[in-house]
Amino acid sequence: MDTSSVLDFVKESVFVLTVFGVFLLYAMAKGRYAVITVIFSMYLALLISFTFPYYDQLTTASGGDALAKILVFIAFIIAGVILLRRHIPGDDYENAFQSFWRKVLVALMATILVMAFSFQALPVTEIIDPGTPMQTLFGPQENFFWWLTLPLIALFFL
Protein backbone atom coordinates (compact mmCIF):
# COMPACT_ATOMS: atom_id res chain seq x y z
CA MET A 1 0.00 0.00 0.00
CA ASP A 2 1.59 3.25 -1.10
CA THR A 3 1.20 6.64 0.53
CA SER A 4 -1.18 7.99 -2.10
CA SER A 5 -3.73 5.26 -1.39
CA VAL A 6 -3.38 5.83 2.35
CA LEU A 7 -3.92 9.57 1.85
CA ASP A 8 -6.96 8.89 -0.35
CA PHE A 9 -8.44 6.65 2.35
CA VAL A 10 -7.81 9.26 5.06
CA LYS A 11 -9.32 11.99 2.87
CA GLU A 12 -12.43 9.88 2.28
CA SER A 13 -12.70 9.07 5.98
CA VAL A 14 -12.18 12.59 7.35
CA PHE A 15 -15.92 13.09 7.99
CA VAL A 16 -16.14 9.94 10.11
CA LEU A 17 -12.92 10.72 11.97
CA THR A 18 -14.11 14.26 12.67
CA VAL A 19 -17.48 13.11 14.02
CA PHE A 20 -15.80 10.44 16.16
CA GLY A 21 -13.27 12.96 17.49
CA VAL A 22 -16.00 15.43 18.43
CA PHE A 23 -17.95 12.78 20.33
CA LEU A 24 -14.83 11.44 22.05
CA LEU A 25 -13.79 14.93 23.17
CA TYR A 26 -17.34 15.59 24.38
CA ALA A 27 -17.29 12.31 26.32
CA MET A 28 -13.96 13.19 27.89
CA ALA A 29 -15.11 16.69 28.80
CA LYS A 30 -18.65 15.95 30.00
CA GLY A 31 -18.63 12.20 30.68
CA ARG A 32 -20.02 9.24 28.80
CA TYR A 33 -23.54 9.82 30.10
CA ALA A 34 -23.61 13.12 28.24
CA VAL A 35 -22.91 11.28 24.97
CA ILE A 36 -25.57 8.70 25.82
CA THR A 37 -27.97 11.61 26.28
CA VAL A 38 -26.98 12.88 22.82
CA ILE A 39 -27.61 9.41 21.37
CA PHE A 40 -31.12 9.27 22.80
CA SER A 41 -31.70 12.84 21.64
CA MET A 42 -30.73 11.82 18.10
CA TYR A 43 -33.39 9.11 18.14
CA LEU A 44 -35.93 11.66 19.38
CA ALA A 45 -34.83 14.20 16.74
CA LEU A 46 -35.17 11.57 14.00
CA LEU A 47 -38.71 10.81 15.05
CA ILE A 48 -39.74 14.46 15.18
CA SER A 49 -37.91 15.56 12.03
CA PHE A 50 -39.63 12.96 9.85
CA THR A 51 -42.97 14.63 10.55
CA PHE A 52 -41.82 18.26 10.83
CA PRO A 53 -44.26 20.20 8.62
CA TYR A 54 -42.40 23.53 8.29
CA TYR A 55 -39.37 22.66 6.14
CA ASP A 56 -40.85 24.53 3.18
CA GLN A 57 -41.07 27.79 5.13
CA LEU A 58 -37.45 27.45 6.29
CA THR A 59 -35.88 26.80 2.92
CA THR A 60 -35.12 29.23 0.17
CA ALA A 61 -35.21 28.81 -3.58
CA SER A 62 -31.41 28.98 -3.71
CA GLY A 63 -30.89 25.39 -2.62
CA GLY A 64 -30.85 25.80 1.15
CA ASP A 65 -33.08 22.78 1.62
CA ALA A 66 -30.33 20.42 2.80
CA LEU A 67 -28.80 22.90 5.22
CA ALA A 68 -32.21 23.83 6.66
CA LYS A 69 -33.07 20.20 7.34
CA ILE A 70 -29.73 19.60 9.02
CA LEU A 71 -30.06 22.73 11.17
CA VAL A 72 -33.60 21.81 12.23
CA PHE A 73 -32.37 18.31 13.10
CA ILE A 74 -29.53 19.78 15.18
CA ALA A 75 -32.03 22.08 16.94
CA PHE A 76 -34.15 19.03 17.82
CA ILE A 77 -31.04 17.28 19.17
CA ILE A 78 -30.13 20.27 21.33
CA ALA A 79 -33.71 20.51 22.65
CA GLY A 80 -33.64 16.78 23.40
CA VAL A 81 -30.32 17.05 25.23
CA ILE A 82 -31.65 19.91 27.35
CA LEU A 83 -34.82 17.99 28.12
CA LEU A 84 -33.07 14.74 28.98
CA ARG A 85 -30.29 16.37 31.02
CA ARG A 86 -32.93 18.20 33.02
CA HIS A 87 -34.80 15.02 33.95
CA ILE A 88 -32.00 12.42 33.77
CA PRO A 89 -28.91 14.16 35.11
CA GLY A 90 -26.33 11.35 34.81
CA ASP A 91 -22.82 11.31 36.23
CA ASP A 92 -21.11 14.70 35.86
CA TYR A 93 -18.19 13.89 38.15
CA GLU A 94 -16.26 11.57 35.85
CA ASN A 95 -12.59 12.28 35.12
CA ALA A 96 -11.50 12.63 31.49
CA PHE A 97 -9.71 9.29 31.35
CA GLN A 98 -11.93 7.39 33.78
CA SER A 99 -13.67 4.57 31.88
CA PHE A 100 -11.82 5.68 28.75
CA TRP A 101 -12.61 2.61 26.65
CA ARG A 102 -16.30 2.91 27.48
CA LYS A 103 -16.15 6.51 26.30
CA VAL A 104 -14.51 5.35 23.09
CA LEU A 105 -17.30 2.80 22.54
CA VAL A 106 -20.03 5.33 23.29
CA ALA A 107 -18.39 7.82 20.89
CA LEU A 108 -18.22 5.05 18.27
CA MET A 109 -21.93 4.29 18.71
CA ALA A 110 -22.80 7.98 18.36
CA THR A 111 -20.65 8.15 15.23
CA ILE A 112 -22.42 5.13 13.75
CA LEU A 113 -25.76 6.78 14.42
CA VAL A 114 -24.67 10.05 12.78
CA MET A 115 -23.37 8.16 9.75
CA ALA A 116 -26.60 6.18 9.42
CA PHE A 117 -28.63 9.38 9.65
CA SER A 118 -26.32 11.09 7.15
CA PHE A 119 -26.97 8.50 4.48
CA GLN A 120 -30.61 7.62 5.12
CA ALA A 121 -32.46 10.38 6.95
CA LEU A 122 -30.60 13.65 6.42
CA PRO A 123 -29.28 15.29 3.25
CA VAL A 124 -25.71 15.49 4.58
CA THR A 125 -24.37 13.77 1.47
CA GLU A 126 -25.64 16.71 -0.62
CA ILE A 127 -23.29 19.05 1.24
CA ILE A 128 -20.22 16.86 1.81
CA ASP A 129 -19.01 13.59 0.33
CA PRO A 130 -18.16 11.12 3.12
CA GLY A 131 -16.34 8.80 0.70
CA THR A 132 -16.81 5.48 -0.99
CA PRO A 133 -16.00 3.16 1.97
CA MET A 134 -18.66 4.85 4.06
CA GLN A 135 -21.21 4.67 1.24
CA THR A 136 -20.79 0.91 0.99
CA LEU A 137 -21.33 0.54 4.74
CA PHE A 138 -24.12 3.02 5.42
CA GLY A 139 -25.64 3.62 1.99
CA PRO A 140 -27.86 0.55 1.46
CA GLN A 141 -31.41 1.12 2.71
CA GLU A 142 -31.74 -2.46 3.99
CA ASN A 143 -28.92 -1.85 6.51
CA PHE A 144 -30.49 1.28 8.04
CA PHE A 145 -32.49 -0.68 10.62
CA TRP A 146 -29.40 -2.54 11.80
CA TRP A 147 -27.32 0.64 12.05
CA LEU A 148 -30.14 2.20 14.10
CA THR A 149 -30.38 -0.71 16.52
CA LEU A 150 -26.64 -1.31 16.99
CA PRO A 151 -26.12 1.66 19.38
CA LEU A 152 -29.12 0.62 21.45
CA ILE A 153 -27.88 -2.95 21.73
CA ALA A 154 -24.38 -1.75 22.61
CA LEU A 155 -25.74 0.45 25.40
CA PHE A 156 -27.10 -2.68 27.11
CA PHE A 157 -23.55 -3.93 27.52
CA LEU A 158 -21.79 -0.71 28.52
C-alpha positions as CSV (number, residue, x, y, z in Angstrom):
1,M,0.0,0.0,0.0
2,D,1.6,3.2,-1.1
3,T,1.2,6.6,0.5
4,S,-1.2,8.0,-2.1
5,S,-3.7,5.3,-1.4
6,V,-3.4,5.8,2.3
7,L,-3.9,9.6,1.9
8,D,-7.0,8.9,-0.4
9,F,-8.4,6.7,2.4
10,V,-7.8,9.3,5.1
11,K,-9.3,12.0,2.9
12,E,-12.4,9.9,2.3
13,S,-12.7,9.1,6.0
14,V,-12.2,12.6,7.4
15,F,-15.9,13.1,8.0
16,V,-16.1,9.9,10.1
17,L,-12.9,10.7,12.0
18,T,-14.1,14.3,12.7
19,V,-17.5,13.1,14.0
20,F,-15.8,10.4,16.2
21,G,-13.3,13.0,17.5
22,V,-16.0,15.4,18.4
23,F,-18.0,12.8,20.3
24,L,-14.8,11.4,22.1
25,L,-13.8,14.9,23.2
26,Y,-17.3,15.6,24.4
27,A,-17.3,12.3,26.3
28,M,-14.0,13.2,27.9
29,A,-15.1,16.7,28.8
30,K,-18.6,15.9,30.0
31,G,-18.6,12.2,30.7
32,R,-20.0,9.2,28.8
33,Y,-23.5,9.8,30.1
34,A,-23.6,13.1,28.2
35,V,-22.9,11.3,25.0
36,I,-25.6,8.7,25.8
37,T,-28.0,11.6,26.3
38,V,-27.0,12.9,22.8
39,I,-27.6,9.4,21.4
40,F,-31.1,9.3,22.8
41,S,-31.7,12.8,21.6
42,M,-30.7,11.8,18.1
43,Y,-33.4,9.1,18.1
44,L,-35.9,11.7,19.4
45,A,-34.8,14.2,16.7
46,L,-35.2,11.6,14.0
47,L,-38.7,10.8,15.0
48,I,-39.7,14.5,15.2
49,S,-37.9,15.6,12.0
50,F,-39.6,13.0,9.9
51,T,-43.0,14.6,10.6
52,F,-41.8,18.3,10.8
53,P,-44.3,20.2,8.6
54,Y,-42.4,23.5,8.3
55,Y,-39.4,22.7,6.1
56,D,-40.8,24.5,3.2
57,Q,-41.1,27.8,5.1
58,L,-37.4,27.5,6.3
59,T,-35.9,26.8,2.9
60,T,-35.1,29.2,0.2
61,A,-35.2,28.8,-3.6
62,S,-31.4,29.0,-3.7
63,G,-30.9,25.4,-2.6
64,G,-30.9,25.8,1.2
65,D,-33.1,22.8,1.6
66,A,-30.3,20.4,2.8
67,L,-28.8,22.9,5.2
68,A,-32.2,23.8,6.7
69,K,-33.1,20.2,7.3
70,I,-29.7,19.6,9.0
71,L,-30.1,22.7,11.2
72,V,-33.6,21.8,12.2
73,F,-32.4,18.3,13.1
74,I,-29.5,19.8,15.2
75,A,-32.0,22.1,16.9
76,F,-34.1,19.0,17.8
77,I,-31.0,17.3,19.2
78,I,-30.1,20.3,21.3
79,A,-33.7,20.5,22.7
80,G,-33.6,16.8,23.4
81,V,-30.3,17.1,25.2
82,I,-31.6,19.9,27.4
83,L,-34.8,18.0,28.1
84,L,-33.1,14.7,29.0
85,R,-30.3,16.4,31.0
86,R,-32.9,18.2,33.0
87,H,-34.8,15.0,33.9
88,I,-32.0,12.4,33.8
89,P,-28.9,14.2,35.1
90,G,-26.3,11.3,34.8
91,D,-22.8,11.3,36.2
92,D,-21.1,14.7,35.9
93,Y,-18.2,13.9,38.2
94,E,-16.3,11.6,35.9
95,N,-12.6,12.3,35.1
96,A,-11.5,12.6,31.5
97,F,-9.7,9.3,31.4
98,Q,-11.9,7.4,33.8
99,S,-13.7,4.6,31.9
100,F,-11.8,5.7,28.7
101,W,-12.6,2.6,26.7
102,R,-16.3,2.9,27.5
103,K,-16.2,6.5,26.3
104,V,-14.5,5.3,23.1
105,L,-17.3,2.8,22.5
106,V,-20.0,5.3,23.3
107,A,-18.4,7.8,20.9
108,L,-18.2,5.0,18.3
109,M,-21.9,4.3,18.7
110,A,-22.8,8.0,18.4
111,T,-20.6,8.2,15.2
112,I,-22.4,5.1,13.8
113,L,-25.8,6.8,14.4
114,V,-24.7,10.1,12.8
115,M,-23.4,8.2,9.7
116,A,-26.6,6.2,9.4
117,F,-28.6,9.4,9.6
118,S,-26.3,11.1,7.2
119,F,-27.0,8.5,4.5
120,Q,-30.6,7.6,5.1
121,A,-32.5,10.4,6.9
122,L,-30.6,13.7,6.4
123,P,-29.3,15.3,3.3
124,V,-25.7,15.5,4.6
125,T,-24.4,13.8,1.5
126,E,-25.6,16.7,-0.6
127,I,-23.3,19.0,1.2
128,I,-20.2,16.9,1.8
129,D,-19.0,13.6,0.3
130,P,-18.2,11.1,3.1
131,G,-16.3,8.8,0.7
132,T,-16.8,5.5,-1.0
133,P,-16.0,3.2,2.0
134,M,-18.7,4.9,4.1
135,Q,-21.2,4.7,1.2
136,T,-20.8,0.9,1.0
137,L,-21.3,0.5,4.7
138,F,-24.1,3.0,5.4
139,G,-25.6,3.6,2.0
140,P,-27.9,0.6,1.5
141,Q,-31.4,1.1,2.7
142,E,-31.7,-2.5,4.0
143,N,-28.9,-1.9,6.5
144,F,-30.5,1.3,8.0
145,F,-32.5,-0.7,10.6
146,W,-29.4,-2.5,11.8
147,W,-27.3,0.6,12.1
148,L,-30.1,2.2,14.1
149,T,-30.4,-0.7,16.5
150,L,-26.6,-1.3,17.0
151,P,-26.1,1.7,19.4
152,L,-29.1,0.6,21.5
153,I,-27.9,-3.0,21.7
154,A,-24.4,-1.7,22.6
155,L,-25.7,0.4,25.4
156,F,-27.1,-2.7,27.1
157,F,-23.6,-3.9,27.5
158,L,-21.8,-0.7,28.5
